[in-house]
Amino acid sequence: MIIPLVCVLRHRPGWFAVLCCCALLLGGPLAAQSDEWWSLTQQVETLIRQGRYDNATVVAKSALQVAERDYGLDSLAVGRSLNDLAELYKAQGQHATAGPLLERALAIWEKVLGPDHPDVAIPLGNLAALRQLQRRYEEAEPLYQRALTIGEKGLSPDHPRVALSLNNLAALYAERRNYAAAEPLLKRSLAISETALGSDHPSVAASLNNLATLYYIQGQYAVAEPLYQRALAIVKKAFGPDHHTVAMLLKILAEIQERKGMTGEAK
């Protein structure tokens, strides 16, 4: 799947749903980062990219222990490690284990940075995504909304991370079949990504895909098709014709042609 600013998605079909924020590099109090903690944190990122979640979980636990030892229980490093470990548990379906870790990470970041700091939107978005996976929608929505508000005020209304928050909230609305609420959020997310990142950026392909999928699941195939086609062109250019996302988009376009009664035109 396309990995825009930060993380990943589920599809329905091809729905790049919840984009989970990864923790950012920490400065300020952690400008002189522990070599051991930072090395372990980097190892976690590498293992995640390789899909080796079991190994990454072991290393993430070690990173958390080192962060608590070197920086204290309420440090940003601990918040980062808690977030990383929680996301690993979430990726492996261990939602009940991930929840308390994300709640603790959020509490730390709010205490150290203040409740309205832009980076607080990171654990907020991740906790919201977890609640969505757990179908605890009434809890997820205000978390997504708060992350969006923080980004708009602390960064700018046109910042790429605001586009991310818009996408996530739209994904929640779409999952609940509130398509009228999702559509303007996805359109705004796409416009921000195009302006901030350029029309050929992979994140734009993700936004195009998500808007197209919203129309697809409503049976608006003629509206969805050109959006998918544009997303396909961006992905091919960025990652090559053999990327797995290309195959997924081609399959969806073929399905659209079939539903329109023109299977002979699908390639």
Secondary structure as the mmCIF struct_conf table of DSSP 4:
data_model
#
loop_
_struct_conf.conf_type_id
_struct_conf.id
_struct_conf.beg_label_comp_id
_struct_conf.beg_label_asym_id
_struct_conf.beg_label_seq_id
_struct_conf.end_label_comp_id
_struct_conf.end_label_asym_id
_struct_conf.end_label_seq_id
BEND BEND1 LEU A 5 VAL A 6
BEND BEND2 ARG A 12 GLY A 14
HELX_LH_PP_P HELX_LH_PP_P1 CYS A 20 LEU A 26
HELX_RH_3T_P HELX_RH_3T_P1 GLY A 28 LEU A 30
BEND BEND3 ALA A 31 ALA A 32
HELX_RH_AL_P HELX_RH_AL_P1 ASP A 35 ARG A 49
TURN_TY1_P TURN_TY1_P1 GLN A 50 GLY A 51
HELX_RH_AL_P HELX_RH_AL_P2 TYR A 53 TYR A 71
TURN_TY1_P TURN_TY1_P2 LEU A 73 ASP A 74
BEND BEND4 SER A 75 SER A 75
HELX_RH_AL_P HELX_RH_AL_P3 LEU A 76 ALA A 91
TURN_TY1_P TURN_TY1_P3 GLN A 92 GLY A 93
HELX_RH_AL_P HELX_RH_AL_P4 HIS A 95 LEU A 113
TURN_TY1_P TURN_TY1_P4 PRO A 115 ASP A 116
HELX_RH_3T_P HELX_RH_3T_P2 PRO A 118 VAL A 120
HELX_RH_AL_P HELX_RH_AL_P5 ALA A 121 LEU A 133
TURN_TY1_P TURN_TY1_P5 GLN A 134 ARG A 135
HELX_RH_AL_P HELX_RH_AL_P6 TYR A 137 GLY A 154
TURN_TY1_P TURN_TY1_P6 LEU A 155 LEU A 155
TURN_TY1_P TURN_TY1_P7 PRO A 157 ASP A 158
HELX_RH_AL_P HELX_RH_AL_P7 PRO A 160 GLU A 175
TURN_TY1_P TURN_TY1_P8 ARG A 176 ARG A 177
HELX_RH_AL_P HELX_RH_AL_P8 TYR A 179 LEU A 197
TURN_TY1_P TURN_TY1_P9 SER A 199 ASP A 200
HELX_RH_AL_P HELX_RH_AL_P9 PRO A 202 TYR A 216
TURN_TY1_P TURN_TY1_P10 ILE A 217 GLY A 219
HELX_RH_AL_P HELX_RH_AL_P10 TYR A 221 PHE A 239
TURN_TY1_P TURN_TY1_P11 PRO A 241 ASP A 242
BEND BEND5 HIS A 243 HIS A 243
HELX_RH_AL_P HELX_RH_AL_P11 HIS A 244 ARG A 259
TURN_TY1_P TURN_TY1_P12 LYS A 260 GLY A 261
HELX_RH_3T_P HELX_RH_3T_P3 THR A 263 GLU A 265
#
